[in-house]
Amino acid sequence: MRELLQRAITEVEKLPAETQDAIATRLLAEVTDEQEWSLRFESTTDTQWGELAAMARRSVSDGSTTPLEDLFQPKPPA
């Protein structure tokens, strides 16, 4: 087990049982999600990647995308 994960578990063990269960539930859901994502990613064919790239190019060409600059505007100084 990685040192960072072991440290996290050591800290979680100090928490009440209900909190431990809540954290464990979230962690297990994250692990399941990661496994499913990896499986989907690894099973994507070259044809599917090509189709996704073509869709992205069409979206850019027809203007149906939003520039990242518009999504992530800098916050004015406080």
mmCIF file of the N, C-alpha and C atoms, coordinates in Angstrom:
data_MODEL
# 
_entry.id   MODEL 
# 
loop_
_atom_site.group_PDB 
_atom_site.id 
_atom_site.type_symbol 
_atom_site.label_atom_id 
_atom_site.label_alt_id 
_atom_site.label_comp_id 
_atom_site.label_asym_id 
_atom_site.label_entity_id 
_atom_site.label_seq_id 
_atom_site.pdbx_PDB_ins_code 
_atom_site.Cartn_x 
_atom_site.Cartn_y 
_atom_site.Cartn_z 
_atom_site.occupancy 
_atom_site.B_iso_or_equiv 
_atom_site.pdbx_formal_charge 
_atom_site.auth_seq_id 
_atom_site.auth_comp_id 
_atom_site.auth_asym_id 
_atom_site.auth_atom_id 
_atom_site.pdbx_PDB_model_num 
ATOM 1   N N  . MET A 1 1  ? 0.856   -1.180 0.000   1.00 0.00 ? 1  MET A N  1 
ATOM 2   C CA . MET A 1 1  ? 0.000   0.000  0.000   1.00 0.00 ? 1  MET A CA 1 
ATOM 3   C C  . MET A 1 1  ? 0.897   1.236  0.000   1.00 0.00 ? 1  MET A C  1 
ATOM 4   N N  . ARG A 1 2  ? 0.470   2.239  -0.730  1.00 0.00 ? 2  ARG A N  1 
ATOM 5   C CA . ARG A 1 2  ? 1.227   3.480  -0.798  1.00 0.00 ? 2  ARG A CA 1 
ATOM 6   C C  . ARG A 1 2  ? 1.201   4.191  0.555   1.00 0.00 ? 2  ARG A C  1 
ATOM 7   N N  . GLU A 1 3  ? 2.273   4.899  0.846   1.00 0.00 ? 3  GLU A N  1 
ATOM 8   C CA . GLU A 1 3  ? 2.399   5.581  2.135   1.00 0.00 ? 3  GLU A CA 1 
ATOM 9   C C  . GLU A 1 3  ? 1.283   6.604  2.355   1.00 0.00 ? 3  GLU A C  1 
ATOM 10  N N  . LEU A 1 4  ? 0.949   7.357  1.325   1.00 0.00 ? 4  LEU A N  1 
ATOM 11  C CA . LEU A 1 4  ? -0.088  8.377  1.471   1.00 0.00 ? 4  LEU A CA 1 
ATOM 12  C C  . LEU A 1 4  ? -1.439  7.752  1.797   1.00 0.00 ? 4  LEU A C  1 
ATOM 13  N N  . LEU A 1 5  ? -1.772  6.663  1.128   1.00 0.00 ? 5  LEU A N  1 
ATOM 14  C CA . LEU A 1 5  ? -3.031  5.977  1.410   1.00 0.00 ? 5  LEU A CA 1 
ATOM 15  C C  . LEU A 1 5  ? -3.028  5.424  2.830   1.00 0.00 ? 5  LEU A C  1 
ATOM 16  N N  . GLN A 1 6  ? -1.903  4.879  3.254   1.00 0.00 ? 6  GLN A N  1 
ATOM 17  C CA . GLN A 1 6  ? -1.805  4.345  4.619   1.00 0.00 ? 6  GLN A CA 1 
ATOM 18  C C  . GLN A 1 6  ? -1.994  5.463  5.641   1.00 0.00 ? 6  GLN A C  1 
ATOM 19  N N  . ARG A 1 7  ? -1.414  6.634  5.377   1.00 0.00 ? 7  ARG A N  1 
ATOM 20  C CA . ARG A 1 7  ? -1.592  7.771  6.287   1.00 0.00 ? 7  ARG A CA 1 
ATOM 21  C C  . ARG A 1 7  ? -3.055  8.185  6.351   1.00 0.00 ? 7  ARG A C  1 
ATOM 22  N N  . ALA A 1 8  ? -3.717  8.204  5.197   1.00 0.00 ? 8  ALA A N  1 
ATOM 23  C CA . ALA A 1 8  ? -5.135  8.575  5.166   1.00 0.00 ? 8  ALA A CA 1 
ATOM 24  C C  . ALA A 1 8  ? -5.965  7.584  5.975   1.00 0.00 ? 8  ALA A C  1 
ATOM 25  N N  . ILE A 1 9  ? -5.685  6.308  5.810   1.00 0.00 ? 9  ILE A N  1 
ATOM 26  C CA . ILE A 1 9  ? -6.428  5.279  6.548   1.00 0.00 ? 9  ILE A CA 1 
ATOM 27  C C  . ILE A 1 9  ? -6.188  5.427  8.043   1.00 0.00 ? 9  ILE A C  1 
ATOM 28  N N  . THR A 1 10 ? -4.950  5.704  8.430   1.00 0.00 ? 10 THR A N  1 
ATOM 29  C CA . THR A 1 10 ? -4.636  5.899  9.844   1.00 0.00 ? 10 THR A CA 1 
ATOM 30  C C  . THR A 1 10 ? -5.463  7.044  10.420  1.00 0.00 ? 10 THR A C  1 
ATOM 31  N N  . GLU A 1 11 ? -5.603  8.126  9.663   1.00 0.00 ? 11 GLU A N  1 
ATOM 32  C CA . GLU A 1 11 ? -6.398  9.263  10.132  1.00 0.00 ? 11 GLU A CA 1 
ATOM 33  C C  . GLU A 1 11 ? -7.885  8.929  10.172  1.00 0.00 ? 11 GLU A C  1 
ATOM 34  N N  . VAL A 1 12 ? -8.368  8.218  9.173   1.00 0.00 ? 12 VAL A N  1 
ATOM 35  C CA . VAL A 1 12 ? -9.783  7.846  9.129   1.00 0.00 ? 12 VAL A CA 1 
ATOM 36  C C  . VAL A 1 12 ? -10.123 6.933  10.304  1.00 0.00 ? 12 VAL A C  1 
ATOM 37  N N  . GLU A 1 13 ? -9.198  6.077  10.695  1.00 0.00 ? 13 GLU A N  1 
ATOM 38  C CA . GLU A 1 13 ? -9.441  5.162  11.818  1.00 0.00 ? 13 GLU A CA 1 
ATOM 39  C C  . GLU A 1 13 ? -9.696  5.910  13.121  1.00 0.00 ? 13 GLU A C  1 
ATOM 40  N N  . LYS A 1 14 ? -9.296  7.152  13.206  1.00 0.00 ? 14 LYS A N  1 
ATOM 41  C CA . LYS A 1 14 ? -9.494  7.953  14.415  1.00 0.00 ? 14 LYS A CA 1 
ATOM 42  C C  . LYS A 1 14 ? -10.897 8.563  14.477  1.00 0.00 ? 14 LYS A C  1 
ATOM 43  N N  . LEU A 1 15 ? -11.621 8.482  13.381  1.00 0.00 ? 15 LEU A N  1 
ATOM 44  C CA . LEU A 1 15 ? -12.945 9.100  13.300  1.00 0.00 ? 15 LEU A CA 1 
ATOM 45  C C  . LEU A 1 15 ? -14.028 8.155  13.814  1.00 0.00 ? 15 LEU A C  1 
ATOM 46  N N  . PRO A 1 16 ? -15.217 8.691  14.114  1.00 0.00 ? 16 PRO A N  1 
ATOM 47  C CA . PRO A 1 16 ? -16.334 7.835  14.527  1.00 0.00 ? 16 PRO A CA 1 
ATOM 48  C C  . PRO A 1 16 ? -16.684 6.829  13.420  1.00 0.00 ? 16 PRO A C  1 
ATOM 49  N N  . ALA A 1 17 ? -17.253 5.701  13.837  1.00 0.00 ? 17 ALA A N  1 
ATOM 50  C CA . ALA A 1 17 ? -17.568 4.613  12.907  1.00 0.00 ? 17 ALA A CA 1 
ATOM 51  C C  . ALA A 1 17 ? -18.456 5.080  11.752  1.00 0.00 ? 17 ALA A C  1 
ATOM 52  N N  . GLU A 1 18 ? -19.435 5.900  12.048  1.00 0.00 ? 18 GLU A N  1 
ATOM 53  C CA . GLU A 1 18 ? -20.349 6.376  11.002  1.00 0.00 ? 18 GLU A CA 1 
ATOM 54  C C  . GLU A 1 18 ? -19.590 7.195  9.949   1.00 0.00 ? 18 GLU A C  1 
ATOM 55  N N  . THR A 1 19 ? -18.676 8.015  10.399  1.00 0.00 ? 19 THR A N  1 
ATOM 56  C CA . THR A 1 19 ? -17.870 8.815  9.475   1.00 0.00 ? 19 THR A CA 1 
ATOM 57  C C  . THR A 1 19 ? -16.939 7.919  8.673   1.00 0.00 ? 19 THR A C  1 
ATOM 58  N N  . GLN A 1 20 ? -16.360 6.923  9.333   1.00 0.00 ? 20 GLN A N  1 
ATOM 59  C CA . GLN A 1 20 ? -15.503 5.967  8.628   1.00 0.00 ? 20 GLN A CA 1 
ATOM 60  C C  . GLN A 1 20 ? -16.280 5.277  7.514   1.00 0.00 ? 20 GLN A C  1 
ATOM 61  N N  . ASP A 1 21 ? -17.499 4.861  7.820   1.00 0.00 ? 21 ASP A N  1 
ATOM 62  C CA . ASP A 1 21 ? -18.324 4.190  6.810   1.00 0.00 ? 21 ASP A CA 1 
ATOM 63  C C  . ASP A 1 21 ? -18.638 5.116  5.637   1.00 0.00 ? 21 ASP A C  1 
ATOM 64  N N  . ALA A 1 22 ? -18.920 6.372  5.935   1.00 0.00 ? 22 ALA A N  1 
ATOM 65  C CA . ALA A 1 22 ? -19.224 7.328  4.871   1.00 0.00 ? 22 ALA A CA 1 
ATOM 66  C C  . ALA A 1 22 ? -18.010 7.534  3.967   1.00 0.00 ? 22 ALA A C  1 
ATOM 67  N N  . ILE A 1 23 ? -16.843 7.661  4.560   1.00 0.00 ? 23 ILE A N  1 
ATOM 68  C CA . ILE A 1 23 ? -15.620 7.838  3.773   1.00 0.00 ? 23 ILE A CA 1 
ATOM 69  C C  . ILE A 1 23 ? -15.325 6.577  2.976   1.00 0.00 ? 23 ILE A C  1 
ATOM 70  N N  . ALA A 1 24 ? -15.500 5.417  3.595   1.00 0.00 ? 24 ALA A N  1 
ATOM 71  C CA . ALA A 1 24 ? -15.259 4.149  2.892   1.00 0.00 ? 24 ALA A CA 1 
ATOM 72  C C  . ALA A 1 24 ? -16.208 3.996  1.704   1.00 0.00 ? 24 ALA A C  1 
ATOM 73  N N  . THR A 1 25 ? -17.456 4.386  1.885   1.00 0.00 ? 25 THR A N  1 
ATOM 74  C CA . THR A 1 25 ? -18.432 4.306  0.796   1.00 0.00 ? 25 THR A CA 1 
ATOM 75  C C  . THR A 1 25 ? -18.007 5.182  -0.373  1.00 0.00 ? 25 THR A C  1 
ATOM 76  N N  . ARG A 1 26 ? -17.576 6.404  -0.071  1.00 0.00 ? 26 ARG A N  1 
ATOM 77  C CA . ARG A 1 26 ? -17.120 7.311  -1.138  1.00 0.00 ? 26 ARG A CA 1 
ATOM 78  C C  . ARG A 1 26 ? -15.869 6.775  -1.820  1.00 0.00 ? 26 ARG A C  1 
ATOM 79  N N  . LEU A 1 27 ? -14.944 6.244  -1.039  1.00 0.00 ? 27 LEU A N  1 
ATOM 80  C CA . LEU A 1 27 ? -13.703 5.715  -1.609  1.00 0.00 ? 27 LEU A CA 1 
ATOM 81  C C  . LEU A 1 27 ? -13.983 4.514  -2.505  1.00 0.00 ? 27 LEU A C  1 
ATOM 82  N N  . LEU A 1 28 ? -14.834 3.613  -2.056  1.00 0.00 ? 28 LEU A N  1 
ATOM 83  C CA . LEU A 1 28 ? -15.171 2.442  -2.872  1.00 0.00 ? 28 LEU A CA 1 
ATOM 84  C C  . LEU A 1 28 ? -15.890 2.849  -4.160  1.00 0.00 ? 28 LEU A C  1 
ATOM 85  N N  . ALA A 1 29 ? -16.752 3.843  -4.072  1.00 0.00 ? 29 ALA A N  1 
ATOM 86  C CA . ALA A 1 29 ? -17.428 4.332  -5.279  1.00 0.00 ? 29 ALA A CA 1 
ATOM 87  C C  . ALA A 1 29 ? -16.411 4.925  -6.248  1.00 0.00 ? 29 ALA A C  1 
ATOM 88  N N  . GLU A 1 30 ? -15.436 5.640  -5.728  1.00 0.00 ? 30 GLU A N  1 
ATOM 89  C CA . GLU A 1 30 ? -14.387 6.228  -6.562  1.00 0.00 ? 30 GLU A CA 1 
ATOM 90  C C  . GLU A 1 30 ? -13.554 5.143  -7.235  1.00 0.00 ? 30 GLU A C  1 
ATOM 91  N N  . VAL A 1 31 ? -13.222 4.092  -6.492  1.00 0.00 ? 31 VAL A N  1 
ATOM 92  C CA . VAL A 1 31 ? -12.444 2.980  -7.061  1.00 0.00 ? 31 VAL A CA 1 
ATOM 93  C C  . VAL A 1 31 ? -13.244 2.299  -8.167  1.00 0.00 ? 31 VAL A C  1 
ATOM 94  N N  . THR A 1 32 ? -14.519 2.053  -7.926  1.00 0.00 ? 32 THR A N  1 
ATOM 95  C CA . THR A 1 32 ? -15.372 1.435  -8.941  1.00 0.00 ? 32 THR A CA 1 
ATOM 96  C C  . THR A 1 32 ? -15.446 2.311  -10.181 1.00 0.00 ? 32 THR A C  1 
ATOM 97  N N  . ASP A 1 33 ? -15.634 3.608  -9.984  1.00 0.00 ? 33 ASP A N  1 
ATOM 98  C CA . ASP A 1 33 ? -15.706 4.539  -11.107 1.00 0.00 ? 33 ASP A CA 1 
ATOM 99  C C  . ASP A 1 33 ? -14.397 4.527  -11.899 1.00 0.00 ? 33 ASP A C  1 
ATOM 100 N N  . GLU A 1 34 ? -13.279 4.515  -11.212 1.00 0.00 ? 34 GLU A N  1 
ATOM 101 C CA . GLU A 1 34 ? -11.976 4.497  -11.881 1.00 0.00 ? 34 GLU A CA 1 
ATOM 102 C C  . GLU A 1 34 ? -11.794 3.220  -12.692 1.00 0.00 ? 34 GLU A C  1 
ATOM 103 N N  . GLN A 1 35 ? -12.209 2.089  -12.122 1.00 0.00 ? 35 GLN A N  1 
ATOM 104 C CA . GLN A 1 35 ? -12.097 0.818  -12.844 1.00 0.00 ? 35 GLN A CA 1 
ATOM 105 C C  . GLN A 1 35 ? -12.973 0.823  -14.093 1.00 0.00 ? 35 GLN A C  1 
ATOM 106 N N  . GLU A 1 36 ? -14.195 1.335  -13.966 1.00 0.00 ? 36 GLU A N  1 
ATOM 107 C CA . GLU A 1 36 ? -15.106 1.386  -15.113 1.00 0.00 ? 36 GLU A CA 1 
ATOM 108 C C  . GLU A 1 36 ? -14.569 2.329  -16.186 1.00 0.00 ? 36 GLU A C  1 
ATOM 109 N N  . TRP A 1 37 ? -14.038 3.478  -15.775 1.00 0.00 ? 37 TRP A N  1 
ATOM 110 C CA . TRP A 1 37 ? -13.481 4.426  -16.735 1.00 0.00 ? 37 TRP A CA 1 
ATOM 111 C C  . TRP A 1 37 ? -12.298 3.790  -17.470 1.00 0.00 ? 37 TRP A C  1 
ATOM 112 N N  . SER A 1 38 ? -11.417 3.136  -16.728 1.00 0.00 ? 38 SER A N  1 
ATOM 113 C CA . SER A 1 38 ? -10.257 2.495  -17.358 1.00 0.00 ? 38 SER A CA 1 
ATOM 114 C C  . SER A 1 38 ? -10.696 1.456  -18.375 1.00 0.00 ? 38 SER A C  1 
ATOM 115 N N  . LEU A 1 39 ? -11.690 0.663  -18.025 1.00 0.00 ? 39 LEU A N  1 
ATOM 116 C CA . LEU A 1 39 ? -12.186 -0.363 -18.934 1.00 0.00 ? 39 LEU A CA 1 
ATOM 117 C C  . LEU A 1 39 ? -12.761 0.272  -20.197 1.00 0.00 ? 39 LEU A C  1 
ATOM 118 N N  . ARG A 1 40 ? -13.582 1.312  -20.034 1.00 0.00 ? 40 ARG A N  1 
ATOM 119 C CA . ARG A 1 40 ? -14.159 1.992  -21.200 1.00 0.00 ? 40 ARG A CA 1 
ATOM 120 C C  . ARG A 1 40 ? -13.066 2.616  -22.065 1.00 0.00 ? 40 ARG A C  1 
ATOM 121 N N  . PHE A 1 41 ? -12.118 3.268  -21.423 1.00 0.00 ? 41 PHE A N  1 
ATOM 122 C CA . PHE A 1 41 ? -11.045 3.933  -22.159 1.00 0.00 ? 41 PHE A CA 1 
ATOM 123 C C  . PHE A 1 41 ? -10.220 2.918  -22.941 1.00 0.00 ? 41 PHE A C  1 
ATOM 124 N N  . GLU A 1 42 ? -9.853  1.821  -22.289 1.00 0.00 ? 42 GLU A N  1 
ATOM 125 C CA . GLU A 1 42 ? -9.028  0.798  -22.930 1.00 0.00 ? 42 GLU A CA 1 
ATOM 126 C C  . GLU A 1 42 ? -9.764  0.087  -24.058 1.00 0.00 ? 42 GLU A C  1 
ATOM 127 N N  . SER A 1 43 ? -11.090 0.022  -23.979 1.00 0.00 ? 43 SER A N  1 
ATOM 128 C CA . SER A 1 43 ? -11.840 -0.705 -24.998 1.00 0.00 ? 43 SER A CA 1 
ATOM 129 C C  . SER A 1 43 ? -12.309 0.189  -26.149 1.00 0.00 ? 43 SER A C  1 
ATOM 130 N N  . THR A 1 44 ? -11.952 1.476  -26.105 1.00 0.00 ? 44 THR A N  1 
ATOM 131 C CA . THR A 1 44 ? -12.320 2.380  -27.187 1.00 0.00 ? 44 THR A CA 1 
ATOM 132 C C  . THR A 1 44 ? -11.486 2.051  -28.421 1.00 0.00 ? 44 THR A C  1 
ATOM 133 N N  . THR A 1 45 ? -12.162 1.862  -29.537 1.00 0.00 ? 45 THR A N  1 
ATOM 134 C CA . THR A 1 45 ? -11.473 1.485  -30.776 1.00 0.00 ? 45 THR A CA 1 
ATOM 135 C C  . THR A 1 45 ? -10.955 2.723  -31.505 1.00 0.00 ? 45 THR A C  1 
ATOM 136 N N  . ASP A 1 46 ? -10.040 2.495  -32.430 1.00 0.00 ? 46 ASP A N  1 
ATOM 137 C CA . ASP A 1 46 ? -9.537  3.597  -33.250 1.00 0.00 ? 46 ASP A CA 1 
ATOM 138 C C  . ASP A 1 46 ? -10.670 4.261  -34.022 1.00 0.00 ? 46 ASP A C  1 
ATOM 139 N N  . THR A 1 47 ? -11.628 3.465  -34.464 1.00 0.00 ? 47 THR A N  1 
ATOM 140 C CA . THR A 1 47 ? -12.782 4.016  -35.178 1.00 0.00 ? 47 THR A CA 1 
ATOM 141 C C  . THR A 1 47 ? -13.568 4.956  -34.269 1.00 0.00 ? 47 THR A C  1 
ATOM 142 N N  . GLN A 1 48 ? -13.794 4.541  -33.030 1.00 0.00 ? 48 GLN A N  1 
ATOM 143 C CA . GLN A 1 48 ? -14.523 5.387  -32.087 1.00 0.00 ? 48 GLN A CA 1 
ATOM 144 C C  . GLN A 1 48 ? -13.761 6.680  -31.797 1.00 0.00 ? 48 GLN A C  1 
ATOM 145 N N  . TRP A 1 49 ? -12.435 6.572  -31.635 1.00 0.00 ? 49 TRP A N  1 
ATOM 146 C CA . TRP A 1 49 ? -11.633 7.783  -31.416 1.00 0.00 ? 49 TRP A CA 1 
ATOM 147 C C  . TRP A 1 49 ? -11.760 8.714  -32.616 1.00 0.00 ? 49 TRP A C  1 
ATOM 148 N N  . GLY A 1 50 ? -11.731 8.140  -33.802 1.00 0.00 ? 50 GLY A N  1 
ATOM 149 C CA . GLY A 1 50 ? -11.879 8.941  -35.014 1.00 0.00 ? 50 GLY A CA 1 
ATOM 150 C C  . GLY A 1 50 ? -13.219 9.650  -35.068 1.00 0.00 ? 50 GLY A C  1 
ATOM 151 N N  . GLU A 1 51 ? -14.276 8.939  -34.681 1.00 0.00 ? 51 GLU A N  1 
ATOM 152 C CA . GLU A 1 51 ? -15.612 9.542  -34.663 1.00 0.00 ? 51 GLU A CA 1 
ATOM 153 C C  . GLU A 1 51 ? -15.690 10.677 -33.643 1.00 0.00 ? 51 GLU A C  1 
ATOM 154 N N  . LEU A 1 52 ? -15.088 10.469 -32.482 1.00 0.00 ? 52 LEU A N  1 
ATOM 155 C CA . LEU A 1 52 ? -15.077 11.524 -31.464 1.00 0.00 ? 52 LEU A CA 1 
ATOM 156 C C  . LEU A 1 52 ? -14.315 12.751 -31.948 1.00 0.00 ? 52 LEU A C  1 
ATOM 157 N N  . ALA A 1 53 ? -13.179 12.515 -32.601 1.00 0.00 ? 53 ALA A N  1 
ATOM 158 C CA . ALA A 1 53 ? -12.394 13.634 -33.132 1.00 0.00 ? 53 ALA A CA 1 
ATOM 159 C C  . ALA A 1 53 ? -13.188 14.385 -34.196 1.00 0.00 ? 53 ALA A C  1 
ATOM 160 N N  . ALA A 1 54 ? -13.873 13.656 -35.060 1.00 0.00 ? 54 ALA A N  1 
ATOM 161 C CA . ALA A 1 54 ? -14.684 14.294 -36.102 1.00 0.00 ? 54 ALA A CA 1 
ATOM 162 C C  . ALA A 1 54 ? -15.812 15.117 -35.480 1.00 0.00 ? 54 ALA A C  1 
ATOM 163 N N  . MET A 1 55 ? -16.445 14.593 -34.441 1.00 0.00 ? 55 MET A N  1 
ATOM 164 C CA . MET A 1 55 ? -17.507 15.334 -33.753 1.00 0.00 ? 55 MET A CA 1 
ATOM 165 C C  . MET A 1 55 ? -16.953 16.626 -33.155 1.00 0.00 ? 55 MET A C  1 
ATOM 166 N N  . ALA A 1 56 ? -15.781 16.528 -32.547 1.00 0.00 ? 56 ALA A N  1 
ATOM 167 C CA . ALA A 1 56 ? -15.169 17.715 -31.944 1.00 0.00 ? 56 ALA A CA 1 
ATOM 168 C C  . ALA A 1 56 ? -14.843 18.750 -33.011 1.00 0.00 ? 56 ALA A C  1 
ATOM 169 N N  . ARG A 1 57 ? -14.289 18.305 -34.124 1.00 0.00 ? 57 ARG A N  1 
ATOM 170 C CA . ARG A 1 57 ? -13.968 19.233 -35.214 1.00 0.00 ? 57 ARG A CA 1 
ATOM 171 C C  . ARG A 1 57 ? -15.233 19.924 -35.738 1.00 0.00 ? 57 ARG A C  1 
ATOM 172 N N  . ARG A 1 58 ? -16.314 19.151 -35.894 1.00 0.00 ? 58 ARG A N  1 
ATOM 173 C CA . ARG A 1 58 ? -17.581 19.734 -36.361 1.00 0.00 ? 58 ARG A CA 1 
ATOM 174 C C  . ARG A 1 58 ? -18.097 20.777 -35.366 1.00 0.00 ? 58 ARG A C  1 
ATOM 175 N N  . SER A 1 59 ? -18.013 20.463 -34.091 1.00 0.00 ? 59 SER A N  1 
ATOM 176 C CA . SER A 1 59 ? -18.486 21.400 -33.070 1.00 0.00 ? 59 SER A CA 1 
ATOM 177 C C  . SER A 1 59 ? -17.696 22.702 -33.110 1.00 0.00 ? 59 SER A C  1 
ATOM 178 N N  . VAL A 1 60 ? -16.398 22.593 -33.301 1.00 0.00 ? 60 VAL A N  1 
ATOM 179 C CA . VAL A 1 60 ? -15.573 23.798 -33.400 1.00 0.00 ? 60 VAL A CA 1 
ATOM 180 C C  . VAL A 1 60 ? -15.928 24.565 -34.666 1.00 0.00 ? 60 VAL A C  1 
ATOM 181 N N  . SER A 1 61 ? -16.066 23.855 -35.771 1.00 0.00 ? 61 SER A N  1 
ATOM 182 C CA . SER A 1 61 ? -16.379 24.500 -37.058 1.00 0.00 ? 61 SER A CA 1 
ATOM 183 C C  . SER A 1 61 ? -17.723 25.210 -37.047 1.00 0.00 ? 61 SER A C  1 
ATOM 184 N N  . ASP A 1 62 ? -18.733 24.593 -36.440 1.00 0.00 ? 62 ASP A N  1 
ATOM 185 C CA . ASP A 1 62 ? -20.067 25.207 -36.474 1.00 0.00 ? 62 ASP A CA 1 
ATOM 186 C C  . ASP A 1 62 ? -20.303 26.188 -35.324 1.00 0.00 ? 62 ASP A C  1 
ATOM 187 N N  . GLY A 1 63 ? -19.278 26.392 -34.512 1.00 0.00 ? 63 GLY A N  1 
ATOM 188 C CA . GLY A 1 63 ? -19.378 27.389 -33.446 1.00 0.00 ? 63 GLY A CA 1 
ATOM 189 C C  . GLY A 1 63 ? -20.185 26.961 -32.247 1.00 0.00 ? 63 GLY A C  1 
ATOM 190 N N  . SER A 1 64 ? -20.441 25.683 -32.096 1.00 0.00 ? 64 SER A N  1 
ATOM 191 C CA . SER A 1 64 ? -21.260 25.231 -30.965 1.00 0.00 ? 64 SER A CA 1 
ATOM 192 C C  . SER A 1 64 ? -20.433 24.907 -29.725 1.00 0.00 ? 64 SER A C  1 
ATOM 193 N N  . THR A 1 65 ? -19.185 25.340 -29.716 1.00 0.00 ? 65 THR A N  1 
ATOM 194 C CA . THR A 1 65 ? -18.345 25.147 -28.537 1.00 0.00 ? 65 THR A CA 1 
ATOM 195 C C  . THR A 1 65 ? -18.183 26.478 -27.816 1.00 0.00 ? 65 THR A C  1 
ATOM 196 N N  . THR A 1 66 ? -17.754 26.419 -26.579 1.00 0.00 ? 66 THR A N  1 
ATOM 197 C CA . THR A 1 66 ? -17.486 27.616 -25.793 1.00 0.00 ? 66 THR A CA 1 
ATOM 198 C C  . THR A 1 66 ? -15.992 27.669 -25.509 1.00 0.00 ? 66 THR A C  1 
ATOM 199 N N  . PRO A 1 67 ? -15.337 28.761 -25.858 1.00 0.00 ? 67 PRO A N  1 
ATOM 200 C CA . PRO A 1 67 ? -13.904 28.863 -25.568 1.00 0.00 ? 67 PRO A CA 1 
ATOM 201 C C  . PRO A 1 67 ? -13.640 28.737 -24.066 1.00 0.00 ? 67 PRO A C  1 
ATOM 202 N N  . LEU A 1 68 ? -12.558 28.076 -23.717 1.00 0.00 ? 68 LEU A N  1 
ATOM 203 C CA . LEU A 1 68 ? -12.218 27.904 -22.304 1.00 0.00 ? 68 LEU A CA 1 
ATOM 204 C C  . LEU A 1 68 ? -12.086 29.247 -21.592 1.00 0.00 ? 68 LEU A C  1 
ATOM 205 N N  . GLU A 1 69 ? -11.581 30.255 -22.308 1.00 0.00 ? 69 GLU A N  1 
ATOM 206 C CA . GLU A 1 69 ? -11.431 31.578 -21.693 1.00 0.00 ? 69 GLU A CA 1 
ATOM 207 C C  . GLU A 1 69 ? -12.777 32.110 -21.205 1.00 0.00 ? 69 GLU A C  1 
ATOM 208 N N  . ASP A 1 70 ? -13.855 31.749 -21.912 1.00 0.00 ? 70 ASP A N  1 
ATOM 209 C CA . ASP A 1 70 ? -15.185 32.200 -21.515 1.00 0.00 ? 70 ASP A CA 1 
ATOM 210 C C  . ASP A 1 70 ? -15.706 31.438 -20.302 1.00 0.00 ? 70 ASP A C  1 
ATOM 211 N N  . LEU A 1 71 ? -15.239 30.232 -20.125 1.00 0.00 ? 71 LEU A N  1 
ATOM 212 C CA . LEU A 1 71 ? -15.692 29.416 -19.001 1.00 0.00 ? 71 LEU A CA 1 
ATOM 213 C C  . LEU A 1 71 ? -14.920 29.719 -17.724 1.00 0.00 ? 71 LEU A C  1 
ATOM 214 N N  . PHE A 1 72 ? -13.667 30.091 -17.880 1.00 0.00 ? 72 PHE A N  1 
ATOM 215 C CA . PHE A 1 72 ? -12.793 30.287 -16.724 1.00 0.00 ? 72 PHE A CA 1 
ATOM 216 C C  . PHE A 1 72 ? -12.277 31.717 -16.696 1.00 0.00 ? 72 PHE A C  1 
ATOM 217 N N  . GLN A 1 73 ? -13.188 32.644 -16.464 1.00 0.00 ? 73 GLN A N  1 
ATOM 218 C CA . GLN A 1 73 ? -12.823 34.053 -16.375 1.00 0.00 ? 73 GLN A CA 1 
ATOM 219 C C  . GLN A 1 73 ? -12.044 34.287 -15.077 1.00 0.00 ? 73 GLN A C  1 
ATOM 220 N N  . PRO A 1 74 ? -10.967 35.074 -15.151 1.00 0.00 ? 74 PRO A N  1 
ATOM 221 C CA . PRO A 1 74 ? -10.244 35.372 -13.909 1.00 0.00 ? 74 PRO A CA 1 
ATOM 222 C C  . PRO A 1 74 ? -11.131 36.181 -12.971 1.00 0.00 ? 74 PRO A C  1 
ATOM 223 N N  . LYS A 1 75 ? -10.999 35.908 -11.702 1.00 0.00 ? 75 LYS A N  1 
ATOM 224 C CA . LYS A 1 75 ? -11.774 36.642 -10.705 1.00 0.00 ? 75 LYS A CA 1 
ATOM 225 C C  . LYS A 1 75 ? -11.102 37.988 -10.452 1.00 0.00 ? 75 LYS A C  1 
ATOM 226 N N  . PRO A 1 76 ? -11.910 39.032 -10.314 1.00 0.00 ? 76 PRO A N  1 
ATOM 227 C CA . PRO A 1 76 ? -11.311 40.340 -10.024 1.00 0.00 ? 76 PRO A CA 1 
ATOM 228 C C  . PRO A 1 76 ? -10.665 40.319 -8.639  1.00 0.00 ? 76 PRO A C  1 
ATOM 229 N N  . PRO A 1 77 ? -9.612  41.100 -8.458  1.00 0.00 ? 77 PRO A N  1 
ATOM 230 C CA . PRO A 1 77 ? -8.951  41.133 -7.144  1.00 0.00 ? 77 PRO A CA 1 
ATOM 231 C C  . PRO A 1 77 ? -9.926  41.594 -6.064  1.00 0.00 ? 77 PRO A C  1 
ATOM 232 N N  . ALA A 1 78 ? -9.789  41.013 -4.907  1.00 0.00 ? 78 ALA A N  1 
ATOM 233 C CA . ALA A 1 78 ? -10.696 41.352 -3.795  1.00 0.00 ? 78 ALA A CA 1 
ATOM 234 C C  . ALA A 1 78 ? -10.267 42.612 -3.097  1.00 0.00 ? 78 ALA A C  1 
# 
